[in-house]
Amino acid sequence: MNPESSPSILQASGLARFRLAPNPGPMSLDGTNSYLLGGPESESTVVVDPGPLDERHLRELAGAGRVELILITHRHADHTAAAGRFHELTGAPVRAADARHCHGGTPLADGETLHAAGVELRVIAAPGHTSDSLCFHLPGDGPRGSVLTGDTILGRGTTVLDFPDGKLGDYLRTLDRLETIGPAMVLPGHGAVLPALDAVVRAYRDHRQERLAQIRAALAELGPDARVGEITDAVYADIDPAVRAAAENSVAAQLEFLRS
């Protein structure tokens, strides 16, 4: 979607709207989805992932309703770079898993339940993409609820593990946990809304198992001490140089998982 030619804030679900940040790229897809959450009678909003430091983007988010709370899904700059400025602009506290990304607010805890802007959000620790990744479950968002997944689940493609901070064992456990939520709507940090979290999780798990099988085959051919670059060449044919580093990170995470 081109934010210059489309309405800037769109409805994603019953309780969620979003604005697409102007930061498209190989890793951010069309850009970061900055979400605005609020109940039907609420005059305030909860903003999730204010995104990059772009003044127009922030002012449009701030103009959509009094911002009561700002939440961060994980540490990457395409989600957090504007957090300090958005706190200044709105006065709302910023809360994240990592205290370094909090501004005027306290760190979030796994299992914590938040009530703000007429919505209930349940905090889910979701390590794997990064160690500080969080998801936010909105059980009252429609008949099946919704989950804001940050980069743990994307609207298209698959998630990169930011090794060594992100680990495959953690990620697989996170997928298992998310699957138990059932067919909730997926509100991803990048890409389109998806209809059923449990089905997406199963597809993600299958993809990881396929990659692990490919890496085992590469190790059998190249030897048990093969390097990350060699295995990346064997597993990722004709890879775009723009995402080469990300592919190597994922290979490194899978090698650590297999070798441990």
JODALIN-V627385 format. One record per backbone hydrogen bond with DSSP energy under -0.5 kcal/mol. CO is the residue of the C=O (numbers start at 1). NH is the residue of the N-H. If there is no record, write none. Layout:
BEGIN
co = [CO | CO]
nh = [NH | NH]
END
This chain:
BEGIN
co = [1 | 2 | 2 | 10 | 15 | 16 | 16 | 17 | 18 | 19 | 19 | 21 | 25 | 28 | 29 | 32 | 32 | 33 | 34 | 35 | 36 | 37 | 39 | 43 | 45 | 45 | 46 | 46 | 47 | 47 | 48 | 51 | 52 | 54 | 55 | 56 | 57 | 58 | 59 | 61 | 62 | 66 | 66 | 68 | 69 | 70 | 71 | 73 | 76 | 76 | 77 | 79 | 80 | 82 | 83 | 84 | 85 | 86 | 87 | 93 | 94 | 95 | 96 | 97 | 98 | 99 | 103 | 109 | 112 | 114 | 116 | 117 | 119 | 121 | 121 | 122 | 123 | 124 | 126 | 129 | 130 | 130 | 133 | 135 | 136 | 136 | 137 | 137 | 138 | 138 | 140 | 145 | 146 | 147 | 147 | 148 | 149 | 149 | 150 | 153 | 160 | 161 | 162 | 162 | 167 | 168 | 169 | 170 | 171 | 172 | 173 | 174 | 175 | 176 | 177 | 178 | 179 | 182 | 182 | 184 | 185 | 185 | 186 | 186 | 187 | 187 | 189 | 190 | 194 | 196 | 197 | 198 | 199 | 200 | 201 | 202 | 203 | 204 | 205 | 206 | 207 | 208 | 209 | 210 | 211 | 212 | 213 | 214 | 215 | 216 | 217 | 218 | 219 | 223 | 227 | 228 | 229 | 230 | 231 | 232 | 235 | 236 | 240 | 241 | 243 | 244 | 245 | 246 | 247 | 248 | 249 | 250 | 251 | 252 | 253 | 254 | 255 | 256]
nh = [3 | 5 | 6 | 18 | 38 | 12 | 13 | 36 | 10 | 21 | 34 | 23 | 29 | 31 | 25 | 21 | 34 | 35 | 19 | 48 | 17 | 46 | 42 | 66 | 68 | 69 | 37 | 48 | 49 | 71 | 35 | 82 | 54 | 58 | 59 | 60 | 61 | 62 | 63 | 64 | 65 | 45 | 68 | 93 | 47 | 95 | 49 | 134 | 79 | 80 | 81 | 51 | 83 | 86 | 87 | 88 | 89 | 90 | 91 | 70 | 103 | 72 | 108 | 99 | 101 | 102 | 94 | 112 | 123 | 121 | 119 | 39 | 116 | 114 | 123 | 137 | 111 | 135 | 129 | 162 | 128 | 133 | 126 | 124 | 138 | 148 | 122 | 139 | 141 | 146 | 142 | 185 | 138 | 149 | 187 | 136 | 152 | 153 | 189 | 189 | 162 | 163 | 165 | 166 | 171 | 172 | 173 | 174 | 175 | 176 | 177 | 178 | 179 | 180 | 180 | 181 | 182 | 184 | 198 | 197 | 147 | 187 | 188 | 194 | 149 | 150 | 33 | 155 | 186 | 200 | 201 | 202 | 203 | 204 | 205 | 206 | 207 | 208 | 209 | 210 | 211 | 212 | 213 | 214 | 215 | 216 | 217 | 218 | 219 | 220 | 221 | 222 | 223 | 226 | 231 | 232 | 233 | 234 | 235 | 236 | 237 | 239 | 243 | 244 | 247 | 248 | 249 | 250 | 251 | 252 | 253 | 254 | 255 | 256 | 257 | 258 | 259 | 260]
END
